[in-house]
């Protein structure tokens, strides 16, 4: 998959804090943003998959439930 660039505007004081934070973690501000966005996307994907498993279990329970 091809990489895409995004642009984010950060004010001066925030940039200095983020740059220092990133340096302590041996990464860049861009690396911090990328990692954070990936964690959000992966978390959402896991939640969607869990909801689908729950729906599937509910459908199975309804099929197995004898009707009076």
CHARMM-style PDB file with segment names, atoms N, HN, CA, C and O in Angstrom:
ATOM      1  N   UNK     1       0.844  -1.172   0.000  1.00  0.00      PROA
ATOM      2  CA  UNK     1       0.000   0.000   0.000  1.00  0.00      PROA
ATOM      3  C   UNK     1       0.892   1.238   0.000  1.00  0.00      PROA
ATOM      4  O   UNK     1       1.869   1.312   0.745  1.00  0.00      PROA
ATOM      5  N   UNK     2       0.551   2.187  -0.825  1.00  0.00      PROA
ATOM      6  HN  UNK     2      -0.243   2.128  -1.430  1.00  0.00      PROA
ATOM      7  CA  UNK     2       1.334   3.420  -0.925  1.00  0.00      PROA
ATOM      8  C   UNK     2       1.110   4.285   0.313  1.00  0.00      PROA
ATOM      9  O   UNK     2       0.007   4.357   0.856  1.00  0.00      PROA
ATOM     10  N   UNK     3       2.170   4.926   0.733  1.00  0.00      PROA
ATOM     11  HN  UNK     3       3.066   4.868   0.292  1.00  0.00      PROA
ATOM     12  CA  UNK     3       2.071   5.843   1.868  1.00  0.00      PROA
ATOM     13  C   UNK     3       1.461   7.155   1.401  1.00  0.00      PROA
ATOM     14  O   UNK     3       1.649   7.573   0.259  1.00  0.00      PROA
ATOM     15  N   UNK     4       0.738   7.786   2.291  1.00  0.00      PROA
ATOM     16  HN  UNK     4       0.586   7.446   3.219  1.00  0.00      PROA
ATOM     17  CA  UNK     4       0.143   9.099   2.031  1.00  0.00      PROA
ATOM     18  C   UNK     4       0.607  10.056   3.105  1.00  0.00      PROA
ATOM     19  O   UNK     4       0.819   9.658   4.250  1.00  0.00      PROA
ATOM     20  N   UNK     5       0.763  11.296   2.748  1.00  0.00      PROA
ATOM     21  HN  UNK     5       0.590  11.620   1.817  1.00  0.00      PROA
ATOM     22  CA  UNK     5       1.148  12.323   3.712  1.00  0.00      PROA
ATOM     23  C   UNK     5      -0.094  13.083   4.154  1.00  0.00      PROA
ATOM     24  O   UNK     5      -1.034  13.278   3.384  1.00  0.00      PROA
ATOM     25  N   UNK     6      -0.075  13.502   5.398  1.00  0.00      PROA
ATOM     26  HN  UNK     6       0.689  13.343   6.024  1.00  0.00      PROA
ATOM     27  CA  UNK     6      -1.096  14.409   5.901  1.00  0.00      PROA
ATOM     28  C   UNK     6      -0.370  15.592   6.521  1.00  0.00      PROA
ATOM     29  O   UNK     6       0.796  15.489   6.903  1.00  0.00      PROA
ATOM     30  N   UNK     7      -1.062  16.706   6.618  1.00  0.00      PROA
ATOM     31  HN  UNK     7      -2.009  16.790   6.308  1.00  0.00      PROA
ATOM     32  CA  UNK     7      -0.467  17.885   7.220  1.00  0.00      PROA
ATOM     33  C   UNK     7      -1.262  18.239   8.475  1.00  0.00      PROA
ATOM     34  O   UNK     7      -2.491  18.298   8.454  1.00  0.00      PROA
ATOM     35  N   UNK     8      -0.548  18.468   9.544  1.00  0.00      PROA
ATOM     36  HN  UNK     8       0.451  18.421   9.561  1.00  0.00      PROA
ATOM     37  CA  UNK     8      -1.158  18.860  10.809  1.00  0.00      PROA
ATOM     38  C   UNK     8      -0.473  20.138  11.264  1.00  0.00      PROA
ATOM     39  O   UNK     8       0.755  20.222  11.245  1.00  0.00      PROA
ATOM     40  N   UNK     9      -1.241  21.123  11.668  1.00  0.00      PROA
ATOM     41  HN  UNK     9      -2.239  21.055  11.684  1.00  0.00      PROA
ATOM     42  CA  UNK     9      -0.685  22.374  12.166  1.00  0.00      PROA
ATOM     43  C   UNK     9      -0.690  22.343  13.683  1.00  0.00      PROA
ATOM     44  O   UNK     9      -1.724  22.111  14.309  1.00  0.00      PROA
ATOM     45  N   UNK    10       0.479  22.580  14.269  1.00  0.00      PROA
ATOM     46  HN  UNK    10       1.320  22.768  13.761  1.00  0.00      PROA
ATOM     47  CA  UNK    10       0.647  22.562  15.724  1.00  0.00      PROA
ATOM     48  C   UNK    10       1.273  23.892  16.126  1.00  0.00      PROA
ATOM     49  O   UNK    10       2.240  24.336  15.508  1.00  0.00      PROA
ATOM     50  N   UNK    11       0.726  24.525  17.153  1.00  0.00      PROA
ATOM     51  HN  UNK    11      -0.060  24.164  17.655  1.00  0.00      PROA
ATOM     52  CA  UNK    11       1.296  25.805  17.578  1.00  0.00      PROA
ATOM     53  C   UNK    11       2.701  25.608  18.158  1.00  0.00      PROA
ATOM     54  O   UNK    11       3.068  24.498  18.544  1.00  0.00      PROA
ATOM     55  N   UNK    12       3.467  26.670  18.216  1.00  0.00      PROA
ATOM     56  HN  UNK    12       3.170  27.571  17.902  1.00  0.00      PROA
ATOM     57  CA  UNK    12       4.862  26.624  18.640  1.00  0.00      PROA
ATOM     58  C   UNK    12       5.110  25.946  19.975  1.00  0.00      PROA
ATOM     59  O   UNK    12       5.916  25.018  20.042  1.00  0.00      PROA
ATOM     60  N   UNK    13       4.443  26.380  21.047  1.00  0.00      PROA
ATOM     61  HN  UNK    13       3.789  27.134  20.992  1.00  0.00      PROA
ATOM     62  CA  UNK    13       4.687  25.741  22.348  1.00  0.00      PROA
ATOM     63  C   UNK    13       4.339  24.247  22.356  1.00  0.00      PROA
ATOM     64  O   UNK    13       5.060  23.443  22.947  1.00  0.00      PROA
ATOM     65  N   UNK    14       3.250  23.886  21.708  1.00  0.00      PROA
ATOM     66  HN  UNK    14       2.664  24.539  21.229  1.00  0.00      PROA
ATOM     67  CA  UNK    14       2.866  22.471  21.644  1.00  0.00      PROA
ATOM     68  C   UNK    14       3.894  21.683  20.841  1.00  0.00      PROA
ATOM     69  O   UNK    14       4.232  20.554  21.194  1.00  0.00      PROA
ATOM     70  N   UNK    15       4.388  22.281  19.763  1.00  0.00      PROA
ATOM     71  HN  UNK    15       4.113  23.199  19.476  1.00  0.00      PROA
ATOM     72  CA  UNK    15       5.384  21.614  18.934  1.00  0.00      PROA
ATOM     73  C   UNK    15       6.634  21.304  19.753  1.00  0.00      PROA
ATOM     74  O   UNK    15       7.184  20.207  19.657  1.00  0.00      PROA
ATOM     75  N   UNK    16       7.081  22.261  20.553  1.00  0.00      PROA
ATOM     76  HN  UNK    16       6.634  23.152  20.631  1.00  0.00      PROA
ATOM     77  CA  UNK    16       8.282  22.057  21.370  1.00  0.00      PROA
ATOM     78  C   UNK    16       8.079  20.914  22.361  1.00  0.00      PROA
ATOM     79  O   UNK    16       8.964  20.078  22.545  1.00  0.00      PROA
ATOM     80  N   UNK    17       6.908  20.884  22.998  1.00  0.00      PROA
ATOM     81  HN  UNK    17       6.189  21.564  22.848  1.00  0.00      PROA
ATOM     82  CA  UNK    17       6.605  19.816  23.959  1.00  0.00      PROA
ATOM     83  C   UNK    17       6.552  18.471  23.249  1.00  0.00      PROA
ATOM     84  O   UNK    17       7.123  17.491  23.728  1.00  0.00      PROA
ATOM     85  N   UNK    18       5.870  18.420  22.113  1.00  0.00      PROA
ATOM     86  HN  UNK    18       5.406  19.216  21.724  1.00  0.00      PROA
ATOM     87  CA  UNK    18       5.748  17.161  21.367  1.00  0.00      PROA
ATOM     88  C   UNK    18       7.095  16.685  20.832  1.00  0.00      PROA
ATOM     89  O   UNK    18       7.385  15.489  20.855  1.00  0.00      PROA
ATOM     90  N   UNK    19       7.915  17.613  20.353  1.00  0.00      PROA
ATOM     91  HN  UNK    19       7.680  18.585  20.334  1.00  0.00      PROA
ATOM     92  CA  UNK    19       9.223  17.245  19.828  1.00  0.00      PROA
ATOM     93  C   UNK    19      10.087  16.633  20.923  1.00  0.00      PROA
ATOM     94  O   UNK    19      10.781  15.642  20.694  1.00  0.00      PROA
ATOM     95  N   UNK    20      10.042  17.221  22.105  1.00  0.00      PROA
ATOM     96  HN  UNK    20       9.478  18.025  22.291  1.00  0.00      PROA
ATOM     97  CA  UNK    20      10.798  16.694  23.241  1.00  0.00      PROA
ATOM     98  C   UNK    20      10.276  15.311  23.642  1.00  0.00      PROA
ATOM     99  O   UNK    20      11.054  14.387  23.879  1.00  0.00      PROA
ATOM    100  N   UNK    21       8.964  15.186  23.712  1.00  0.00      PROA
ATOM    101  HN  UNK    21       8.332  15.937  23.519  1.00  0.00      PROA
ATOM    102  CA  UNK    21       8.324  13.912  24.062  1.00  0.00      PROA
ATOM    103  C   UNK    21       8.722  12.825  23.063  1.00  0.00      PROA
ATOM    104  O   UNK    21       9.081  11.713  23.449  1.00  0.00      PROA
ATOM    105  N   UNK    22       8.654  13.166  21.770  1.00  0.00      PROA
ATOM    106  HN  UNK    22       8.362  14.070  21.456  1.00  0.00      PROA
ATOM    107  CA  UNK    22       8.998  12.201  20.723  1.00  0.00      PROA
ATOM    108  C   UNK    22      10.468  11.803  20.817  1.00  0.00      PROA
ATOM    109  O   UNK    22      10.804  10.628  20.675  1.00  0.00      PROA
ATOM    110  N   UNK    23      11.337  12.771  21.053  1.00  0.00      PROA
ATOM    111  HN  UNK    23      11.064  13.726  21.168  1.00  0.00      PROA
ATOM    112  CA  UNK    23      12.774  12.484  21.125  1.00  0.00      PROA
ATOM    113  C   UNK    23      13.077  11.521  22.264  1.00  0.00      PROA
ATOM    114  O   UNK    23      13.925  10.640  22.126  1.00  0.00      PROA
ATOM    115  N   UNK    24      12.391  11.686  23.382  1.00  0.00      PROA
ATOM    116  HN  UNK    24      11.702  12.402  23.494  1.00  0.00      PROA
ATOM    117  CA  UNK    24      12.605  10.777  24.515  1.00  0.00      PROA
ATOM    118  C   UNK    24      12.184   9.355  24.166  1.00  0.00      PROA
ATOM    119  O   UNK    24      12.630   8.401  24.804  1.00  0.00      PROA
ATOM    120  N   UNK    25      11.340   9.207  23.172  1.00  0.00      PROA
ATOM    121  HN  UNK    25      10.978   9.982  22.654  1.00  0.00      PROA
ATOM    122  CA  UNK    25      10.868   7.884  22.749  1.00  0.00      PROA
ATOM    123  C   UNK    25      11.513   7.443  21.435  1.00  0.00      PROA
ATOM    124  O   UNK    25      11.062   6.493  20.795  1.00  0.00      PROA
ATOM    125  N   UNK    26      12.569   8.147  21.049  1.00  0.00      PROA
ATOM    126  HN  UNK    26      12.935   8.919  21.570  1.00  0.00      PROA
ATOM    127  CA  UNK    26      13.299   7.825  19.821  1.00  0.00      PROA
ATOM    128  C   UNK    26      12.398   7.755  18.591  1.00  0.00      PROA
ATOM    129  O   UNK    26      12.506   6.835  17.781  1.00  0.00      PROA
ATOM    130  N   UNK    27      11.511   8.735  18.464  1.00  0.00      PROA
ATOM    131  HN  UNK    27      11.422   9.482  19.123  1.00  0.00      PROA
ATOM    132  CA  UNK    27      10.639   8.810  17.297  1.00  0.00      PROA
ATOM    133  C   UNK    27      10.466  10.275  16.921  1.00  0.00      PROA
ATOM    134  O   UNK    27      11.158  11.148  17.444  1.00  0.00      PROA
ATOM    135  N   UNK    28       9.551  10.529  16.024  1.00  0.00      PROA
ATOM    136  HN  UNK    28       8.988   9.820  15.599  1.00  0.00      PROA
ATOM    137  CA  UNK    28       9.258  11.888  15.574  1.00  0.00      PROA
ATOM    138  C   UNK    28       7.815  12.218  15.936  1.00  0.00      PROA
ATOM    139  O   UNK    28       7.060  11.346  16.365  1.00  0.00      PROA
ATOM    140  N   UNK    29       7.438  13.477  15.763  1.00  0.00      PROA
ATOM    141  HN  UNK    29       8.052  14.186  15.415  1.00  0.00      PROA
ATOM    142  CA  UNK    29       6.038  13.850  15.973  1.00  0.00      PROA
ATOM    143  C   UNK    29       5.164  13.074  14.992  1.00  0.00      PROA
ATOM    144  O   UNK    29       4.098  12.579  15.357  1.00  0.00      PROA
ATOM    145  N   UNK    30       5.618  12.971  13.754  1.00  0.00      PROA
ATOM    146  HN  UNK    30       6.485  13.373  13.458  1.00  0.00      PROA
ATOM    147  CA  UNK    30       4.877  12.184  12.764  1.00  0.00      PROA
ATOM    148  C   UNK    30       4.718  10.734  13.190  1.00  0.00      PROA
ATOM    149  O   UNK    30       3.661  10.133  12.998  1.00  0.00      PROA
ATOM    150  N   UNK    31       5.780  10.174  13.773  1.00  0.00      PROA
ATOM    151  HN  UNK    31       6.638  10.663  13.929  1.00  0.00      PROA
ATOM    152  CA  UNK    31       5.710   8.800  14.278  1.00  0.00      PROA
ATOM    153  C   UNK    31       4.714   8.667  15.405  1.00  0.00      PROA
ATOM    154  O   UNK    31       3.983   7.679  15.480  1.00  0.00      PROA
ATOM    155  N   UNK    32       4.680   9.663  16.292  1.00  0.00      PROA
ATOM    156  HN  UNK    32       5.274  10.465  16.231  1.00  0.00      PROA
ATOM    157  CA  UNK    32       3.694   9.650  17.386  1.00  0.00      PROA
ATOM    158  C   UNK    32       2.271   9.668  16.830  1.00  0.00      PROA
ATOM    159  O   UNK    32       1.409   8.902  17.261  1.00  0.00      PROA
ATOM    160  N   UNK    33       2.045  10.555  15.868  1.00  0.00      PROA
ATOM    161  HN  UNK    33       2.745  11.177  15.517  1.00  0.00      PROA
ATOM    162  CA  UNK    33       0.706  10.687  15.273  1.00  0.00      PROA
ATOM    163  C   UNK    33       0.310   9.392  14.576  1.00  0.00      PROA
ATOM    164  O   UNK    33      -0.803   8.898  14.758  1.00  0.00      PROA
ATOM    165  N   UNK    34       1.221   8.846  13.781  1.00  0.00      PROA
ATOM    166  HN  UNK    34       2.125   9.247  13.634  1.00  0.00      PROA
ATOM    167  CA  UNK    34       0.936   7.599  13.059  1.00  0.00      PROA
ATOM    168  C   UNK    34       0.600   6.470  14.026  1.00  0.00      PROA
ATOM    169  O   UNK    34      -0.390   5.764  13.835  1.00  0.00      PROA
ATOM    170  N   UNK    35       1.423   6.295  15.069  1.00  0.00      PROA
ATOM    171  HN  UNK    35       2.227   6.869  15.224  1.00  0.00      PROA
ATOM    172  CA  UNK    35       1.163   5.233  16.051  1.00  0.00      PROA
ATOM    173  C   UNK    35      -0.175   5.424  16.741  1.00  0.00      PROA
ATOM    174  O   UNK    35      -0.917   4.461  16.937  1.00  0.00      PROA
ATOM    175  N   UNK    36      -0.492   6.669  17.114  1.00  0.00      PROA
ATOM    176  HN  UNK    36       0.111   7.451  16.955  1.00  0.00      PROA
ATOM    177  CA  UNK    36      -1.755   6.947  17.795  1.00  0.00      PROA
ATOM    178  C   UNK    36      -2.944   6.641  16.887  1.00  0.00      PROA
ATOM    179  O   UNK    36      -3.907   6.001  17.310  1.00  0.00      PROA
ATOM    180  N   UNK    37      -2.872   7.096  15.651  1.00  0.00      PROA
ATOM    181  HN  UNK    37      -2.090   7.616  15.307  1.00  0.00      PROA
ATOM    182  CA  UNK    37      -3.980   6.844  14.725  1.00  0.00      PROA
ATOM    183  C   UNK    37      -4.153   5.359  14.448  1.00  0.00      PROA
ATOM    184  O   UNK    37      -5.279   4.875  14.335  1.00  0.00      PROA
ATOM    185  N   UNK    38      -3.042   4.631  14.337  1.00  0.00      PROA
ATOM    186  HN  UNK    38      -2.127   5.024  14.428  1.00  0.00      PROA
ATOM    187  CA  UNK    38      -3.137   3.187  14.122  1.00  0.00      PROA
ATOM    188  C   UNK    38      -3.769   2.490  15.316  1.00  0.00      PROA
ATOM    189  O   UNK    38      -4.573   1.574  15.147  1.00  0.00      PROA
ATOM    190  N   UNK    39      -3.406   2.922  16.535  1.00  0.00      PROA
ATOM    191  HN  UNK    39      -2.752   3.666  16.672  1.00  0.00      PROA
ATOM    192  CA  UNK    39      -4.018   2.316  17.728  1.00  0.00      PROA
ATOM    193  C   UNK    39      -5.521   2.561  17.751  1.00  0.00      PROA
ATOM    194  O   UNK    39      -6.289   1.666  18.106  1.00  0.00      PROA
ATOM    195  N   UNK    40      -5.949   3.768  17.376  1.00  0.00      PROA
ATOM    196  HN  UNK    40      -5.325   4.495  17.088  1.00  0.00      PROA
ATOM    197  CA  UNK    40      -7.382   4.067  17.320  1.00  0.00      PROA
ATOM    198  C   UNK    40      -8.074   3.154  16.312  1.00  0.00      PROA
ATOM    199  O   UNK    40      -9.100   2.548  16.620  1.00  0.00      PROA
ATOM    200  N   UNK    41      -7.510   3.058  15.107  1.00  0.00      PROA
ATOM    201  HN  UNK    41      -6.677   3.551  14.857  1.00  0.00      PROA
ATOM    202  CA  UNK    41      -8.120   2.245  14.055  1.00  0.00      PROA
ATOM    203  C   UNK    41      -8.168   0.771  14.445  1.00  0.00      PROA
ATOM    204  O   UNK    41      -9.181   0.106  14.224  1.00  0.00      PROA
ATOM    205  N   UNK    42      -7.079   0.252  15.027  1.00  0.00      PROA
ATOM    206  HN  UNK    42      -6.257   0.792  15.207  1.00  0.00      PROA
ATOM    207  CA  UNK    42      -7.047  -1.152  15.437  1.00  0.00      PROA
ATOM    208  C   UNK    42      -8.038  -1.419  16.560  1.00  0.00      PROA
ATOM    209  O   UNK    42      -8.686  -2.466  16.582  1.00  0.00      PROA
ATOM    210  N   UNK    43      -8.160  -0.486  17.484  1.00  0.00      PROA
ATOM    211  HN  UNK    43      -7.634   0.364  17.466  1.00  0.00      PROA
ATOM    212  CA  UNK    43      -9.116  -0.636  18.580  1.00  0.00      PROA
ATOM    213  C   UNK    43     -10.547  -0.672  18.051  1.00  0.00      PROA
ATOM    214  O   UNK    43     -11.358  -1.488  18.488  1.00  0.00      PROA
ATOM    215  N   UNK    44     -10.847   0.211  17.115  1.00  0.00      PROA
ATOM    216  HN  UNK    44     -10.188   0.874  16.760  1.00  0.00      PROA
ATOM    217  CA  UNK    44     -12.178   0.242  16.509  1.00  0.00      PROA
ATOM    218  C   UNK    44     -12.449  -1.052  15.756  1.00  0.00      PROA
ATOM    219  O   UNK    44     -13.556  -1.587  15.823  1.00  0.00      PROA
ATOM    220  N   UNK    45     -11.451  -1.560  15.039  1.00  0.00      PROA
ATOM    221  HN  UNK    45     -10.552  -1.126  14.984  1.00  0.00      PROA
ATOM    222  CA  UNK    45     -11.622  -2.815  14.305  1.00  0.00      PROA
ATOM    223  C   UNK    45     -11.908  -3.965  15.262  1.00  0.00      PROA
ATOM    224  O   UNK    45     -12.785  -4.789  15.001  1.00  0.00      PROA
ATOM    225  N   UNK    46     -11.164  -4.025  16.379  1.00  0.00      PROA
ATOM    226  HN  UNK    46     -10.451  -3.356  16.591  1.00  0.00      PROA
ATOM    227  CA  UNK    46     -11.407  -5.086  17.366  1.00  0.00      PROA
ATOM    228  C   UNK    46     -12.813  -4.969  17.946  1.00  0.00      PROA
ATOM    229  O   UNK    46     -13.479  -5.981  18.169  1.00  0.00      PROA
ATOM    230  N   UNK    47     -13.267  -3.745  18.190  1.00  0.00      PROA
ATOM    231  HN  UNK    47     -12.726  -2.924  18.009  1.00  0.00      PROA
ATOM    232  CA  UNK    47     -14.622  -3.546  18.729  1.00  0.00      PROA
ATOM    233  C   UNK    47     -15.673  -3.996  17.722  1.00  0.00      PROA
ATOM    234  O   UNK    47     -16.652  -4.639  18.098  1.00  0.00      PROA
ATOM    235  N   UNK    48     -15.482  -3.665  16.448  1.00  0.00      PROA
ATOM    236  HN  UNK    48     -14.686  -3.142  16.142  1.00  0.00      PROA
ATOM    237  CA  UNK    48     -16.428  -4.093  15.411  1.00  0.00      PROA
ATOM    238  C   UNK    48     -16.483  -5.617  15.320  1.00  0.00      PROA
ATOM    239  O   UNK    48     -17.561  -6.202  15.213  1.00  0.00      PROA
ATOM    240  N   UNK    49     -15.314  -6.253  15.362  1.00  0.00      PROA
ATOM    241  HN  UNK    49     -14.438  -5.778  15.448  1.00  0.00      PROA
ATOM    242  CA  UNK    49     -15.271  -7.713  15.294  1.00  0.00      PROA
ATOM    243  C   UNK    49     -15.933  -8.341  16.517  1.00  0.00      PROA
ATOM    244  O   UNK    49     -16.615  -9.358  16.389  1.00  0.00      PROA
ATOM    245  N   UNK    50     -15.746  -7.757  17.693  1.00  0.00      PROA
ATOM    246  HN  UNK    50     -15.193  -6.931  17.797  1.00  0.00      PROA
ATOM    247  CA  UNK    50     -16.376  -8.283  18.905  1.00  0.00      PROA
ATOM    248  C   UNK    50     -17.897  -8.143  18.818  1.00  0.00      PROA
ATOM    249  O   UNK    50     -18.631  -9.060  19.186  1.00  0.00      PROA
ATOM    250  N   UNK    51     -18.370  -6.984  18.325  1.00  0.00      PROA
ATOM    251  HN  UNK    51     -17.773  -6.239  18.025  1.00  0.00      PROA
ATOM    252  CA  UNK    51     -19.821  -6.802  18.181  1.00  0.00      PROA
ATOM    253  C   UNK    51     -20.400  -7.820  17.207  1.00  0.00      PROA
ATOM    254  O   UNK    51     -21.493  -8.341  17.428  1.00  0.00      PROA
ATOM    255  N   UNK    52     -19.670  -8.106  16.126  1.00  0.00      PROA
ATOM    256  HN  UNK    52     -18.782  -7.683  15.946  1.00  0.00      PROA
ATOM    257  CA  UNK    52     -20.166  -9.095  15.165  1.00  0.00      PROA
ATOM    258  C   UNK    52     -20.199 -10.483  15.779  1.00  0.00      PROA
ATOM    259  O   UNK    52     -21.131 -11.246  15.523  1.00  0.00      PROA
ATOM    260  N   UNK    53     -19.209 -10.825  16.580  1.00  0.00      PROA
ATOM    261  HN  UNK    53     -18.452 -10.205  16.788  1.00  0.00      PROA
ATOM    262  CA  UNK    53     -19.234 -12.133  17.259  1.00  0.00      PROA
ATOM    263  C   UNK    53     -20.430 -12.219  18.207  1.00  0.00      PROA
ATOM    264  O   UNK    53     -21.075 -13.264  18.295  1.00  0.00      PROA
ATOM    265  N   UNK    54     -20.726 -11.140  18.907  1.00  0.00      PROA
ATOM    266  HN  UNK    54     -20.202 -10.291  18.835  1.00  0.00      PROA
ATOM    267  CA  UNK    54     -21.879 -11.124  19.815  1.00  0.00      PROA
ATOM    268  C   UNK    54     -23.169 -11.285  19.019  1.00  0.00      PROA
ATOM    269  O   UNK    54     -24.051 -12.048  19.412  1.00  0.00      PROA
ATOM    270  N   UNK    55     -23.284 -10.562  17.890  1.00  0.00      PROA
ATOM    271  HN  UNK    55     -22.568  -9.942  17.571  1.00  0.00      PROA
ATOM    272  CA  UNK    55     -24.488 -10.697  17.050  1.00  0.00      PROA
ATOM    273  C   UNK    55     -24.640 -12.135  16.560  1.00  0.00      PROA
ATOM    274  O   UNK    55     -25.746 -12.676  16.556  1.00  0.00      PROA
ATOM    275  N   UNK    56     -23.541 -12.750  16.151  1.00  0.00      PROA
ATOM    276  HN  UNK    56     -22.643 -12.310  16.155  1.00  0.00      PROA
ATOM    277  CA  UNK    56     -23.587 -14.127  15.660  1.00  0.00      PROA
ATOM    278  C   UNK    56     -24.035 -15.069  16.774  1.00  0.00      PROA
ATOM    279  O   UNK    56     -24.839 -15.971  16.540  1.00  0.00      PROA
ATOM    280  N   UNK    57     -23.516 -14.863  17.989  1.00  0.00      PROA
ATOM    281  HN  UNK    57     -22.862 -14.131  18.180  1.00  0.00      PROA
ATOM    282  CA  UNK    57     -23.933 -15.707  19.114  1.00  0.00      PROA
ATOM    283  C   UNK    57     -25.410 -15.516  19.411  1.00  0.00      PROA
ATOM    284  O   UNK    57     -26.116 -16.482  19.698  1.00  0.00      PROA
ATOM    285  N   UNK    58     -25.883 -14.274  19.344  1.00  0.00      PROA
ATOM    286  HN  UNK    58     -25.309 -13.489  19.111  1.00  0.00      PROA
ATOM    287  CA  UNK    58     -27.302 -14.007  19.585  1.00  0.00      PROA
ATOM    288  C   UNK    58     -28.177 -14.663  18.529  1.00  0.00      PROA
ATOM    289  O   UNK    58     -29.225 -15.223  18.848  1.00  0.00      PROA
ATOM    290  N   UNK    59     -27.746 -14.597  17.257  1.00  0.00      PROA
ATOM    291  HN  UNK    59     -26.894 -14.143  16.997  1.00  0.00      PROA
ATOM    292  CA  UNK    59     -28.518 -15.265  16.193  1.00  0.00      PROA
ATOM    293  C   UNK    59     -28.573 -16.767  16.446  1.00  0.00      PROA
ATOM    294  O   UNK    59     -29.622 -17.388  16.271  1.00  0.00      PROA
ATOM    295  N   UNK    60     -27.456 -17.354  16.854  1.00  0.00      PROA
ATOM    296  HN  UNK    60     -26.604 -16.850  16.997  1.00  0.00      PROA
ATOM    297  CA  UNK    60     -27.416 -18.790  17.122  1.00  0.00      PROA
ATOM    298  C   UNK    60     -28.322 -19.141  18.291  1.00  0.00      PROA
ATOM    299  O   UNK    60     -29.046 -20.135  18.239  1.00  0.00      PROA
ATOM    300  N   UNK    61     -28.287 -18.330  19.348  1.00  0.00      PROA
ATOM    301  HN  UNK    61     -27.698 -17.522  19.390  1.00  0.00      PROA
ATOM    302  CA  UNK    61     -29.157 -18.590  20.500  1.00  0.00      PROA
ATOM    303  C   UNK    61     -30.624 -18.531  20.106  1.00  0.00      PROA
ATOM    304  O   UNK    61     -31.420 -19.345  20.575  1.00  0.00      PROA
ATOM    305  N   UNK    62     -30.997 -17.578  19.251  1.00  0.00      PROA
ATOM    306  HN  UNK    62     -30.350 -16.917  18.871  1.00  0.00      PROA
ATOM    307  CA  UNK    62     -32.385 -17.470  18.799  1.00  0.00      PROA
ATOM    308  C   UNK    62     -32.778 -18.676  17.958  1.00  0.00      PROA
ATOM    309  O   UNK    62     -33.908 -19.157  18.044  1.00  0.00      PROA
ATOM    310  N   UNK    63     -31.837 -19.169  17.138  1.00  0.00      PROA
ATOM    311  HN  UNK    63     -30.919 -18.778  17.068  1.00  0.00      PROA
ATOM    312  CA  UNK    63     -32.133 -20.350  16.327  1.00  0.00      PROA
ATOM    313  C   UNK    63     -32.294 -21.587  17.203  1.00  0.00      PROA
ATOM    314  O   UNK    63     -33.126 -22.448  16.918  1.00  0.00      PROA
ATOM    315  N   UNK    64     -31.500 -21.676  18.269  1.00  0.00      PROA
ATOM    316  HN  UNK    64     -30.824 -20.977  18.501  1.00  0.00      PROA
ATOM    317  CA  UNK    64     -31.533 -22.843  19.139  1.00  0.00      PROA
ATOM    318  C   UNK    64     -32.663 -22.793  20.151  1.00  0.00      PROA
ATOM    319  O   UNK    64     -32.981 -23.802  20.779  1.00  0.00      PROA
ATOM    320  N   UNK    65     -33.280 -21.609  20.316  1.00  0.00      PROA
ATOM    321  HN  UNK    65     -33.021 -20.788  19.805  1.00  0.00      PROA
ATOM    322  CA  UNK    65     -34.338 -21.442  21.312  1.00  0.00      PROA
ATOM    323  C   UNK    65     -35.638 -22.072  20.788  1.00  0.00      PROA
ATOM    324  O   UNK    65     -36.168 -21.634  19.767  1.00  0.00      PROA
ATOM    325  N   UNK    66     -36.151 -23.093  21.482  1.00  0.00      PROA
ATOM    326  HN  UNK    66     -35.720 -23.448  22.312  1.00  0.00      PROA
ATOM    327  CA  UNK    66     -37.412 -23.700  21.032  1.00  0.00      PROA
ATOM    328  C   UNK    66     -38.575 -22.710  21.225  1.00  0.00      PROA
ATOM    329  O   UNK    66     -38.704 -22.077  22.272  1.00  0.00      PROA
ATOM    330  N   UNK    67     -39.393 -22.599  20.213  1.00  0.00      PROA
ATOM    331  HN  UNK    67     -39.288 -23.113  19.362  1.00  0.00      PROA
ATOM    332  CA  UNK    67     -40.546 -21.710  20.291  1.00  0.00      PROA
ATOM    333  C   UNK    67     -41.696 -22.425  20.994  1.00  0.00      PROA
ATOM    334  O   UNK    67     -41.968 -23.587  20.695  1.00  0.00      PROA
ATOM    335  N   UNK    68     -42.382 -21.746  21.931  1.00  0.00      PROA
ATOM    336  HN  UNK    68     -42.161 -20.801  22.174  1.00  0.00      PROA
ATOM    337  CA  UNK    68     -43.495 -22.393  22.645  1.00  0.00      PROA
ATOM    338  C   UNK    68     -44.699 -22.627  21.760  1.00  0.00      PROA
ATOM    339  OT1 UNK    68     -45.709 -23.161  22.220  1.00  0.00      PROA
TER     340      UNK     68
END
